[in-house]
Amino acid sequence: LCAPGNDVESVTALVGSGANLVLFTTGLGTPTGNPIAPVLKVSSNTELATRQSGVIDFDCGAILHGASPQALAEDLLQRIIDTASGRMPTQADRLGQHDFLFWKRDPSL
């Protein structure tokens, strides 16, 4: 997949190329979603997950404080399954954040 690194453009490109669910890792808490496929936002640190709890779906920061990587991976996999099956909506879906932006031919900033 060749797409820009801009958050909304890259999610649009992933979904346009066939992704059924997007795992969006973030260290800043970008609040983005997509109207076609759920966007599961994964925080890289607990401070962000706490501060932006309304937009973050899963906190991976516990691994930095000694949590078991295996246990965290299992929890994340269960969250992916629950989201993909429609049992657990993403924060973006709850908030109606359905962003869509086609790749511009001009430079993306």
C-alpha positions in Angstrom: 0.0 0.0 0.0 1.4 3.4 -1.0 -0.3 6.2 1.0 0.7 9.3 2.9 1.4 9.3 6.6 -1.4 11.8 7.3 -3.8 10.1 9.8 -7.1 10.5 8.0 -5.6 9.9 4.5 -3.7 6.8 5.6 -6.8 5.3 7.3 -8.9 6.0 4.2 -6.2 4.3 2.1 -6.2 1.2 4.3 -9.9 0.9 4.2 -10.0 1.5 0.5 -7.5 -1.3 0.0 -9.7 -3.7 1.8 -9.1 -3.5 5.5 -12.1 -4.6 7.5 -10.8 -3.1 10.8 -8.0 -0.6 11.4 -5.6 -0.7 14.4 -4.6 2.9 14.7 -1.6 3.3 17.1 -1.2 6.7 18.5 1.0 8.6 20.9 -0.9 11.8 20.6 -4.6 10.7 20.7 -5.7 11.6 17.2 -9.5 11.3 17.2 -10.2 9.7 13.9 -12.6 7.1 12.6 -13.9 5.9 9.3 -17.5 5.5 7.9 -16.7 2.1 6.4 -14.5 0.1 8.8 -14.1 0.5 12.6 -10.9 2.2 13.7 -9.6 0.8 17.0 -7.3 3.4 18.5 -4.5 1.9 20.5 -2.6 4.1 22.9 1.2 3.7 23.2 1.2 5.0 26.8 -1.1 5.0 29.8 -0.9 8.8 30.4 -2.4 9.4 27.0 -5.0 6.7 27.5 -6.1 8.3 30.8 -6.0 11.9 29.5 -7.9 11.0 26.3 -10.1 8.1 27.5 -13.0 9.3 25.4 -11.1 8.6 22.2 -8.7 5.7 23.0 -10.0 2.2 22.7 -7.1 0.2 24.1 -4.1 1.1 26.3 -0.8 -0.6 25.6 1.1 1.5 28.1 0.9 -1.1 30.8 3.7 -3.0 29.1 6.0 -0.1 30.0 5.2 -0.7 33.7 5.8 -4.5 33.7 2.5 -6.0 32.4 2.8 -9.3 30.6 3.2 -8.7 26.8 1.4 -12.1 26.3 -1.6 -11.1 28.5 -1.8 -7.7 26.8 -1.7 -9.2 23.4 -4.5 -11.6 24.4 -6.6 -8.7 25.7 -6.0 -6.8 22.5 -6.9 -9.8 20.3 -10.2 -10.2 22.3 -10.9 -6.5 21.8 -10.3 -6.9 18.0 -12.6 -9.8 17.8 -15.3 -8.1 19.8 -15.0 -5.0 17.6 -14.9 -6.9 14.3 -18.0 -8.9 15.4 -20.0 -5.8 16.3 -20.2 -6.6 20.0 -18.1 -3.6 21.1 -18.2 -0.3 19.1 -15.1 1.8 18.9 -14.9 5.2 20.6 -14.9 6.9 17.1 -18.2 5.1 16.3 -19.7 6.1 19.6 -18.7 9.7 18.9 -19.7 9.7 15.2 -16.1 10.4 14.1 -16.4 9.1 10.5 -13.6 10.8 8.7 -12.8 10.2 5.1 -10.2 11.9 3.0 -9.0 10.9 -0.5 -5.4 11.0 -1.2 -4.5 14.3 -2.6 -2.1 14.4 -5.6 -0.4 17.4 -4.0 2.0 17.0 -1.1 0.4 16.1 2.2 1.6 17.8 5.4 
